[in-house]
Amino acid sequence: RFLNIREASEKRRSSKKNTECVLGVLLWLLSGSIGAWTMIRDKDFTIQEMKGHDWMQFTSSNEELYWFSVVSHVLLPQRSALFAYPIALLIFSMLIISIYPSNGNEATQKHQLFKWVGILLGILPLVHAHSFVAIAIVISVWALIEFKRTFSFNPTSGLFSSWFGAALIAFVLSLPQIPSYLD
């Protein structure tokens, strides 16, 4: 009898998590329309007016707003962002694995991951320059947060040689791409 209650509790908990996940994805995909909130608030529109009204940029009072959806204004028209975001997630994942090791990652594996971070970050301006700048800023702040380890020369726990190597690789690979953005 106890197992049945426990199984039912697990099913309820997992279905609640699934509901939360689906709701989160739907909210993210449908985000960015302040006009929809005014439509719900006013509730005096006909179906025909709802179809002919631009709910992304205008409210029910026809005030122009610049509030856009990430999907319809970033991911679809800027297809390069579709390539850059997975690369950014890969870069951050490799940094987490190498900075906060688990299961006794060796120093050589840490240096290898940092080299790959440098390579991916260095070629990122070919795909999406904005992501390159954003990741560089986040990584710089991250290095400063881990200040003692970042500027430590200890081969096992220090990160100076790894950060320096990744920054050097990224700089060398991204430097030839900069003149194309200066035009």
C-alpha atoms as an extended CHARMM CRD file, in Angstrom:
* protein
*
       183  EXT
         1         1  ARG       CA              0.0000000000        0.0000000000        0.0000000000  PROA      1               0.0000000000
         2         2  PHE       CA              2.8190000000        2.4260000000        0.8270000000  PROA      2               0.0000000000
         3         3  LEU       CA              4.3970000000        1.8660000000       -2.5910000000  PROA      3               0.0000000000
         4         4  ASN       CA              1.1610000000        2.7750000000       -4.3780000000  PROA      4               0.0000000000
         5         5  ILE       CA              0.9300000000        6.0850000000       -2.5010000000  PROA      5               0.0000000000
         6         6  ARG       CA              4.5620000000        6.7950000000       -3.2620000000  PROA      6               0.0000000000
         7         7  GLU       CA              4.1040000000        5.9560000000       -6.9500000000  PROA      7               0.0000000000
         8         8  ALA       CA              1.0300000000        8.1710000000       -7.1460000000  PROA      8               0.0000000000
         9         9  SER       CA              2.9500000000       10.9850000000       -5.4840000000  PROA      9               0.0000000000
        10        10  GLU       CA              5.8150000000       10.5700000000       -7.9680000000  PROA      10              0.0000000000
        11        11  LYS       CA              3.3870000000       10.6130000000      -10.9050000000  PROA      11              0.0000000000
        12        12  ARG       CA              1.7070000000       13.7540000000       -9.6010000000  PROA      12              0.0000000000
        13        13  ARG       CA              5.0550000000       15.4390000000       -9.0200000000  PROA      13              0.0000000000
        14        14  SER       CA              6.3600000000       14.5230000000      -12.4800000000  PROA      14              0.0000000000
        15        15  SER       CA              3.1450000000       15.6540000000      -14.1690000000  PROA      15              0.0000000000
        16        16  LYS       CA              3.3680000000       18.9340000000      -12.2620000000  PROA      16              0.0000000000
        17        17  LYS       CA              6.9300000000       19.3860000000      -13.4900000000  PROA      17              0.0000000000
        18        18  ASN       CA              5.8320000000       18.5740000000      -17.0480000000  PROA      18              0.0000000000
        19        19  THR       CA              3.0520000000       21.1420000000      -16.7990000000  PROA      19              0.0000000000
        20        20  GLU       CA              5.5030000000       23.7420000000      -15.5200000000  PROA      20              0.0000000000
        21        21  CYS       CA              7.9080000000       22.9590000000      -18.3670000000  PROA      21              0.0000000000
        22        22  VAL       CA              5.2240000000       23.2510000000      -21.0320000000  PROA      22              0.0000000000
        23        23  LEU       CA              3.9120000000       26.4650000000      -19.4810000000  PROA      23              0.0000000000
        24        24  GLY       CA              7.4150000000       27.9310000000      -19.3870000000  PROA      24              0.0000000000
        25        25  VAL       CA              8.0440000000       27.1340000000      -23.0370000000  PROA      25              0.0000000000
        26        26  LEU       CA              4.6570000000       28.5430000000      -24.0720000000  PROA      26              0.0000000000
        27        27  LEU       CA              5.2060000000       31.7520000000      -22.1030000000  PROA      27              0.0000000000
        28        28  TRP       CA              8.6070000000       32.1940000000      -23.7240000000  PROA      28              0.0000000000
        29        29  LEU       CA              7.3400000000       31.5100000000      -27.2310000000  PROA      29              0.0000000000
        30        30  LEU       CA              4.3260000000       33.7890000000      -26.8540000000  PROA      30              0.0000000000
        31        31  SER       CA              6.1160000000       36.5570000000      -24.9780000000  PROA      31              0.0000000000
        32        32  GLY       CA              6.5600000000       40.0880000000      -26.1420000000  PROA      32              0.0000000000
        33        33  SER       CA              3.0680000000       41.3150000000      -26.8570000000  PROA      33              0.0000000000
        34        34  ILE       CA              1.9620000000       44.0640000000      -24.5230000000  PROA      34              0.0000000000
        35        35  GLY       CA             -0.9300000000       44.6330000000      -26.9250000000  PROA      35              0.0000000000
        36        36  ALA       CA             -2.3950000000       41.2580000000      -26.0070000000  PROA      36              0.0000000000
        37        37  TRP       CA             -2.5730000000       42.3920000000      -22.3840000000  PROA      37              0.0000000000
        38        38  THR       CA             -4.5030000000       45.4990000000      -23.3780000000  PROA      38              0.0000000000
        39        39  MET       CA             -6.8330000000       43.3600000000      -25.4850000000  PROA      39              0.0000000000
        40        40  ILE       CA             -7.5730000000       41.1850000000      -22.4600000000  PROA      40              0.0000000000
        41        41  ARG       CA             -7.9620000000       44.2720000000      -20.2700000000  PROA      41              0.0000000000
        42        42  ASP       CA            -10.3360000000       46.1650000000      -22.5750000000  PROA      42              0.0000000000
        43        43  LYS       CA            -12.3920000000       43.2090000000      -23.9090000000  PROA      43              0.0000000000
        44        44  ASP       CA            -14.4090000000       45.4330000000      -26.2300000000  PROA      44              0.0000000000
        45        45  PHE       CA            -12.8960000000       44.3330000000      -29.5350000000  PROA      45              0.0000000000
        46        46  THR       CA            -14.6490000000       42.3590000000      -32.1670000000  PROA      46              0.0000000000
        47        47  ILE       CA            -12.9850000000       39.4000000000      -33.8440000000  PROA      47              0.0000000000
        48        48  GLN       CA            -12.4990000000       41.4360000000      -37.0370000000  PROA      48              0.0000000000
        49        49  GLU       CA            -10.7220000000       44.2550000000      -35.1250000000  PROA      49              0.0000000000
        50        50  MET       CA             -8.4900000000       41.7180000000      -33.3820000000  PROA      50              0.0000000000
        51        51  LYS       CA             -7.4120000000       40.2280000000      -36.7040000000  PROA      51              0.0000000000
        52        52  GLY       CA             -6.6340000000       43.6010000000      -38.2660000000  PROA      52              0.0000000000
        53        53  HSD       CA             -4.7500000000       45.0960000000      -35.3340000000  PROA      53              0.0000000000
        54        54  ASP       CA             -0.9700000000       44.8840000000      -34.8730000000  PROA      54              0.0000000000
        55        55  TRP       CA             -0.7370000000       43.6060000000      -31.3220000000  PROA      55              0.0000000000
        56        56  MET       CA              3.0510000000       43.5670000000      -31.2610000000  PROA      56              0.0000000000
        57        57  GLN       CA              3.6340000000       47.2900000000      -31.6140000000  PROA      57              0.0000000000
        58        58  PHE       CA              0.3390000000       48.9850000000      -30.7630000000  PROA      58              0.0000000000
        59        59  THR       CA             -1.9060000000       48.8600000000      -27.7490000000  PROA      59              0.0000000000
        60        60  SER       CA             -5.6810000000       49.1460000000      -27.8090000000  PROA      60              0.0000000000
        61        61  SER       CA             -5.2980000000       52.9120000000      -27.5080000000  PROA      61              0.0000000000
        62        62  ASN       CA             -3.0200000000       52.9070000000      -30.6230000000  PROA      62              0.0000000000
        63        63  GLU       CA              0.0280000000       54.0430000000      -28.6650000000  PROA      63              0.0000000000
        64        64  GLU       CA              3.1620000000       52.7780000000      -30.3480000000  PROA      64              0.0000000000
        65        65  LEU       CA              5.3800000000       50.5690000000      -28.2120000000  PROA      65              0.0000000000
        66        66  TYR       CA              8.6040000000       48.8120000000      -29.0380000000  PROA      66              0.0000000000
        67        67  TRP       CA              8.1520000000       45.5340000000      -27.2420000000  PROA      67              0.0000000000
        68        68  PHE       CA              8.9380000000       42.5540000000      -29.4070000000  PROA      68              0.0000000000
        69        69  SER       CA              8.8460000000       38.8100000000      -29.1910000000  PROA      69              0.0000000000
        70        70  VAL       CA             12.1870000000       37.0300000000      -29.1140000000  PROA      70              0.0000000000
        71        71  VAL       CA             11.0360000000       34.3590000000      -31.5320000000  PROA      71              0.0000000000
        72        72  SER       CA              9.4680000000       36.5790000000      -34.1890000000  PROA      72              0.0000000000
        73        73  HSD       CA             11.9850000000       39.4170000000      -34.0430000000  PROA      73              0.0000000000
        74        74  VAL       CA             15.3070000000       37.7320000000      -33.2310000000  PROA      74              0.0000000000
        75        75  LEU       CA             15.3290000000       34.0170000000      -33.9740000000  PROA      75              0.0000000000
        76        76  LEU       CA             13.4110000000       33.9850000000      -37.2620000000  PROA      76              0.0000000000
        77        77  PRO       CA             14.7460000000       37.0580000000      -39.1080000000  PROA      77              0.0000000000
        78        78  GLN       CA             18.2650000000       36.7530000000      -37.6990000000  PROA      78              0.0000000000
        79        79  ARG       CA             19.0240000000       33.1950000000      -38.6300000000  PROA      79              0.0000000000
        80        80  SER       CA             22.5980000000       33.6450000000      -37.5210000000  PROA      80              0.0000000000
        81        81  ALA       CA             21.2670000000       33.8330000000      -33.9700000000  PROA      81              0.0000000000
        82        82  LEU       CA             19.9640000000       30.2910000000      -34.4180000000  PROA      82              0.0000000000
        83        83  PHE       CA             23.5670000000       29.1700000000      -34.9380000000  PROA      83              0.0000000000
        84        84  ALA       CA             25.0970000000       31.4380000000      -32.3070000000  PROA      84              0.0000000000
        85        85  TYR       CA             22.9330000000       30.5390000000      -29.3080000000  PROA      85              0.0000000000
        86        86  PRO       CA             23.8070000000       26.8210000000      -29.3050000000  PROA      86              0.0000000000
        87        87  ILE       CA             27.4730000000       27.7440000000      -29.6910000000  PROA      87              0.0000000000
        88        88  ALA       CA             27.1290000000       30.1180000000      -26.7340000000  PROA      88              0.0000000000
        89        89  LEU       CA             25.5140000000       27.3810000000      -24.6500000000  PROA      89              0.0000000000
        90        90  LEU       CA             28.3060000000       25.0050000000      -25.6340000000  PROA      90              0.0000000000
        91        91  ILE       CA             30.9300000000       27.5770000000      -24.6120000000  PROA      91              0.0000000000
        92        92  PHE       CA             29.2910000000       28.1500000000      -21.2360000000  PROA      92              0.0000000000
        93        93  SER       CA             28.8480000000       24.4000000000      -20.6890000000  PROA      93              0.0000000000
        94        94  MET       CA             32.5270000000       23.7530000000      -21.3800000000  PROA      94              0.0000000000
        95        95  LEU       CA             33.4950000000       26.5670000000      -19.0250000000  PROA      95              0.0000000000
        96        96  ILE       CA             31.3260000000       25.1740000000      -16.2430000000  PROA      96              0.0000000000
        97        97  ILE       CA             32.8080000000       21.7060000000      -16.7150000000  PROA      97              0.0000000000
        98        98  SER       CA             36.3670000000       23.0170000000      -16.6800000000  PROA      98              0.0000000000
        99        99  ILE       CA             36.0600000000       25.6410000000      -13.9240000000  PROA      99              0.0000000000
       100       100  TYR       CA             33.9570000000       23.5430000000      -11.5440000000  PROA      100             0.0000000000
       101       101  PRO       CA             35.2870000000       20.0360000000      -12.1750000000  PROA      101             0.0000000000
       102       102  SER       CA             33.5510000000       16.9320000000      -10.9400000000  PROA      102             0.0000000000
       103       103  ASN       CA             34.7500000000       13.3460000000      -10.9690000000  PROA      103             0.0000000000
       104       104  GLY       CA             38.3850000000       14.4550000000      -10.7990000000  PROA      104             0.0000000000
       105       105  ASN       CA             38.8520000000       16.1180000000      -14.1780000000  PROA      105             0.0000000000
       106       106  GLU       CA             42.5270000000       16.3630000000      -14.9020000000  PROA      106             0.0000000000
       107       107  ALA       CA             44.3760000000       19.5830000000      -15.6380000000  PROA      107             0.0000000000
       108       108  THR       CA             45.0010000000       18.5010000000      -19.2370000000  PROA      108             0.0000000000
       109       109  GLN       CA             41.2740000000       18.0580000000      -19.8220000000  PROA      109             0.0000000000
       110       110  LYS       CA             40.7020000000       21.5180000000      -18.3470000000  PROA      110             0.0000000000
       111       111  HSD       CA             43.2620000000       23.0440000000      -20.7170000000  PROA      111             0.0000000000
       112       112  GLN       CA             41.7410000000       21.1790000000      -23.6850000000  PROA      112             0.0000000000
       113       113  LEU       CA             38.2800000000       22.5010000000      -22.8900000000  PROA      113             0.0000000000
       114       114  PHE       CA             39.6170000000       26.0430000000      -22.5590000000  PROA      114             0.0000000000
       115       115  LYS       CA             41.3320000000       25.6860000000      -25.9440000000  PROA      115             0.0000000000
       116       116  TRP       CA             38.0120000000       24.6600000000      -27.4900000000  PROA      116             0.0000000000
       117       117  VAL       CA             36.3470000000       27.6130000000      -25.7600000000  PROA      117             0.0000000000
       118       118  GLY       CA             38.9300000000       29.8840000000      -27.3890000000  PROA      118             0.0000000000
       119       119  ILE       CA             38.4060000000       28.3100000000      -30.8160000000  PROA      119             0.0000000000
       120       120  LEU       CA             34.6110000000       28.5280000000      -30.6460000000  PROA      120             0.0000000000
       121       121  LEU       CA             34.7110000000       32.0630000000      -29.2880000000  PROA      121             0.0000000000
       122       122  GLY       CA             37.2270000000       33.0810000000      -31.9500000000  PROA      122             0.0000000000
       123       123  ILE       CA             35.0930000000       31.8820000000      -34.8500000000  PROA      123             0.0000000000
       124       124  LEU       CA             31.8360000000       33.1750000000      -33.3660000000  PROA      124             0.0000000000
       125       125  PRO       CA             32.0460000000       36.6150000000      -35.0980000000  PROA      125             0.0000000000
       126       126  LEU       CA             31.7350000000       34.7580000000      -38.4120000000  PROA      126             0.0000000000
       127       127  VAL       CA             28.2680000000       33.7300000000      -37.3020000000  PROA      127             0.0000000000
       128       128  HSD       CA             26.9910000000       36.4090000000      -34.9150000000  PROA      128             0.0000000000
       129       129  ALA       CA             29.1300000000       39.3240000000      -33.7370000000  PROA      129             0.0000000000
       130       130  HSD       CA             26.6730000000       40.3620000000      -31.0260000000  PROA      130             0.0000000000
       131       131  SER       CA             26.9600000000       36.9890000000      -29.3290000000  PROA      131             0.0000000000
       132       132  PHE       CA             30.7520000000       37.2600000000      -29.4870000000  PROA      132             0.0000000000
       133       133  VAL       CA             30.6920000000       40.5710000000      -27.6310000000  PROA      133             0.0000000000
       134       134  ALA       CA             28.0860000000       39.3810000000      -25.1260000000  PROA      134             0.0000000000
       135       135  ILE       CA             29.9670000000       36.1680000000      -24.3470000000  PROA      135             0.0000000000
       136       136  ALA       CA             33.2470000000       38.0740000000      -24.0180000000  PROA      136             0.0000000000
       137       137  ILE       CA             31.6400000000       40.3940000000      -21.4600000000  PROA      137             0.0000000000
       138       138  VAL       CA             30.0930000000       37.5230000000      -19.4790000000  PROA      138             0.0000000000
       139       139  ILE       CA             33.3510000000       35.5600000000      -19.5060000000  PROA      139             0.0000000000
       140       140  SER       CA             35.3200000000       38.6100000000      -18.3600000000  PROA      140             0.0000000000
       141       141  VAL       CA             32.9850000000       39.1200000000      -15.4060000000  PROA      141             0.0000000000
       142       142  TRP       CA             33.1020000000       35.4040000000      -14.6670000000  PROA      142             0.0000000000
       143       143  ALA       CA             36.9040000000       35.4940000000      -14.6130000000  PROA      143             0.0000000000
       144       144  LEU       CA             36.7930000000       38.4130000000      -12.1820000000  PROA      144             0.0000000000
       145       145  ILE       CA             34.3190000000       36.5930000000       -9.9360000000  PROA      145             0.0000000000
       146       146  GLU       CA             36.7790000000       33.6980000000       -9.7440000000  PROA      146             0.0000000000
       147       147  PHE       CA             39.5790000000       36.2250000000       -9.1250000000  PROA      147             0.0000000000
       148       148  LYS       CA             41.8480000000       34.0800000000       -6.9160000000  PROA      148             0.0000000000
       149       149  ARG       CA             41.6720000000       31.0850000000       -9.2220000000  PROA      149             0.0000000000
       150       150  THR       CA             41.8490000000       33.1810000000      -12.4110000000  PROA      150             0.0000000000
       151       151  PHE       CA             45.1440000000       34.7850000000      -11.4660000000  PROA      151             0.0000000000
       152       152  SER       CA             46.6280000000       31.7160000000       -9.7830000000  PROA      152             0.0000000000
       153       153  PHE       CA             49.5470000000       29.9730000000      -11.4760000000  PROA      153             0.0000000000
       154       154  ASN       CA             48.9290000000       26.7320000000       -9.5780000000  PROA      154             0.0000000000
       155       155  PRO       CA             48.8400000000       23.9950000000      -12.2620000000  PROA      155             0.0000000000
       156       156  THR       CA             46.0640000000       21.9870000000      -10.5870000000  PROA      156             0.0000000000
       157       157  SER       CA             43.6480000000       24.6120000000       -9.2440000000  PROA      157             0.0000000000
       158       158  GLY       CA             44.7780000000       27.7920000000      -11.0120000000  PROA      158             0.0000000000
       159       159  LEU       CA             43.1110000000       29.0250000000      -14.1500000000  PROA      159             0.0000000000
       160       160  PHE       CA             45.4950000000       31.7200000000      -15.3880000000  PROA      160             0.0000000000
       161       161  SER       CA             47.1520000000       29.6710000000      -18.1070000000  PROA      161             0.0000000000
       162       162  SER       CA             43.7990000000       28.2860000000      -19.2400000000  PROA      162             0.0000000000
       163       163  TRP       CA             42.0880000000       31.7030000000      -19.3920000000  PROA      163             0.0000000000
       164       164  PHE       CA             45.1220000000       33.2510000000      -21.0710000000  PROA      164             0.0000000000
       165       165  GLY       CA             45.3380000000       30.4670000000      -23.6510000000  PROA      165             0.0000000000
       166       166  ALA       CA             41.6220000000       30.6950000000      -24.4770000000  PROA      166             0.0000000000
       167       167  ALA       CA             41.7780000000       34.5020000000      -24.7380000000  PROA      167             0.0000000000
       168       168  LEU       CA             44.8540000000       34.3330000000      -26.9800000000  PROA      168             0.0000000000
       169       169  ILE       CA             43.2600000000       31.7750000000      -29.3100000000  PROA      169             0.0000000000
       170       170  ALA       CA             40.0060000000       33.7700000000      -29.4570000000  PROA      170             0.0000000000
       171       171  PHE       CA             41.9030000000       37.0060000000      -30.1360000000  PROA      171             0.0000000000
       172       172  VAL       CA             44.0190000000       35.5140000000      -32.9300000000  PROA      172             0.0000000000
       173       173  LEU       CA             41.0050000000       33.9040000000      -34.6240000000  PROA      173             0.0000000000
       174       174  SER       CA             38.6730000000       36.8950000000      -34.2920000000  PROA      174             0.0000000000
       175       175  LEU       CA             41.1630000000       39.6520000000      -35.1770000000  PROA      175             0.0000000000
       176       176  PRO       CA             41.0020000000       39.1060000000      -38.9720000000  PROA      176             0.0000000000
       177       177  GLN       CA             37.2010000000       39.3220000000      -38.8290000000  PROA      177             0.0000000000
       178       178  ILE       CA             37.0690000000       42.7920000000      -37.2210000000  PROA      178             0.0000000000
       179       179  PRO       CA             37.7380000000       44.9150000000      -40.3590000000  PROA      179             0.0000000000
       180       180  SER       CA             34.5920000000       43.5750000000      -42.0240000000  PROA      180             0.0000000000
       181       181  TYR       CA             32.5190000000       45.0940000000      -39.2000000000  PROA      181             0.0000000000
       182       182  LEU       CA             34.1980000000       48.5050000000      -39.4120000000  PROA      182             0.0000000000
       183       183  ASP       CA             32.7980000000       49.3580000000      -42.8570000000  PROA      183             0.0000000000
